[in-house]
């Protein structure tokens, strides 16, 4: 696993205006963008090319802090987990990665 890093999606993120007015939640795709960025920081020189398995477990609110953790699964596959600061799991899945030099 990687050292825990804390993240938050700003309340003024452009995707939040329509997701959902008056009761915003962070769209899953925005959370997965953060997973991809965090992976590239964790593994410089590698990049995710697919996320064949993703399970969303709970909503994330704008400004709410969360962590992303990675673990080796063998080969090009990496497991990831996202959880709120209170321990509530948000999402989990697997990503496939390639070395940027490949």
Backbone torsions as a table, in degrees:
resi	resn	phi	psi	omega
1	UNK	NA	153.2	177.1
2	UNK	-87.1	160.1	172.3
3	UNK	-60.8	144.7	-178.7
4	UNK	-67.6	135.3	173.4
5	UNK	-121.0	140.8	178.6
6	UNK	-98.8	141.3	-179.4
7	UNK	-135.6	161.7	172.2
8	UNK	-154.0	144.0	175.8
9	UNK	-96.1	122.2	-176.2
10	UNK	-61.9	146.0	-179.7
11	UNK	-63.4	-20.3	179.5
12	UNK	-97.0	14.2	177.3
13	UNK	-58.0	134.6	-174.3
14	UNK	-58.8	-27.2	-177.3
15	UNK	-76.0	-14.3	-174.1
16	UNK	-78.1	-22.5	-177.0
17	UNK	-57.2	-36.3	-178.6
18	UNK	-108.0	13.9	-171.8
19	UNK	-135.8	68.5	6.8
20	UNK	-126.1	132.5	-177.0
21	UNK	-53.5	130.4	179.7
22	UNK	85.3	-18.2	-179.6
23	UNK	-150.9	63.0	-170.7
24	UNK	-67.9	141.2	167.9
25	UNK	-129.3	153.8	-179.6
26	UNK	-74.4	125.0	177.3
27	UNK	-61.8	146.0	-180.0
28	UNK	-55.9	-38.1	-178.7
29	UNK	-64.3	-32.3	177.6
30	UNK	-69.2	-41.4	176.0
31	UNK	-61.3	-42.4	179.5
32	UNK	-68.1	-30.7	173.5
33	UNK	-61.7	-39.9	177.4
34	UNK	-66.0	-38.3	176.7
35	UNK	-60.5	-46.0	180.0
36	UNK	-61.9	-44.0	178.4
37	UNK	-63.6	-43.7	-180.0
38	UNK	-63.9	-38.6	178.1
39	UNK	-62.2	-45.4	-179.3
40	UNK	-63.5	-32.1	175.6
41	UNK	-73.1	-36.6	180.0
42	UNK	-71.3	-37.3	-178.4
43	UNK	-123.5	73.7	179.2
44	UNK	-56.3	138.7	-178.9
45	UNK	91.4	-5.8	176.3
46	UNK	-119.3	159.0	177.0
47	UNK	-145.2	146.8	176.3
48	UNK	-75.0	139.5	178.3
49	UNK	-116.0	-15.3	178.7
50	UNK	-162.2	154.6	172.0
51	UNK	-128.0	81.9	-173.3
52	UNK	-68.9	-21.1	-180.0
53	UNK	-134.1	121.0	175.5
54	UNK	-142.4	133.1	176.7
55	UNK	-127.7	122.3	176.5
56	UNK	-92.3	128.8	-171.3
57	UNK	-111.0	-24.6	-178.3
58	UNK	-159.7	155.6	178.5
59	UNK	-76.5	154.6	174.8
60	UNK	-117.7	132.0	178.8
61	UNK	-95.1	151.6	176.2
62	UNK	-56.4	137.6	178.6
63	UNK	81.0	-7.9	-179.8
64	UNK	-78.9	131.5	-179.2
65	UNK	-79.1	146.2	177.6
66	UNK	-148.7	165.0	178.7
67	UNK	-118.6	156.6	174.8
68	UNK	-126.7	130.3	177.3
69	UNK	-124.7	147.1	178.0
70	UNK	-123.4	151.7	175.0
71	UNK	-147.0	141.8	176.9
72	UNK	-63.9	139.5	175.2
73	UNK	-117.9	-5.6	-177.5
74	UNK	107.1	139.3	-179.8
75	UNK	64.3	-135.1	-179.0
76	UNK	-89.8	1.0	-174.0
77	UNK	-92.9	134.7	179.5
78	UNK	-127.9	131.2	174.6
79	UNK	-86.0	147.4	174.7
80	UNK	-135.8	153.9	176.4
81	UNK	-139.1	137.4	174.0
82	UNK	-119.3	136.7	179.2
83	UNK	-144.7	146.0	174.1
84	UNK	-70.0	164.2	179.6
85	UNK	-58.9	-27.2	179.8
86	UNK	-81.3	4.0	178.4
87	UNK	94.1	-10.6	-179.9
88	UNK	-63.9	119.8	176.5
89	UNK	-64.2	136.1	178.6
90	UNK	-102.5	-46.5	-176.3
91	UNK	-157.7	154.9	174.2
92	UNK	-150.6	157.5	180.0
93	UNK	174.1	-163.6	178.8
94	UNK	-132.5	146.7	173.3
95	UNK	-126.7	153.4	175.5
96	UNK	-106.1	136.0	-175.7
97	UNK	-126.9	154.8	173.1
98	UNK	-131.1	152.9	174.2
99	UNK	-74.3	133.6	-177.3
100	UNK	-60.6	-22.1	-179.5
101	UNK	-84.5	-4.1	-177.8
102	UNK	-81.4	NA	NA
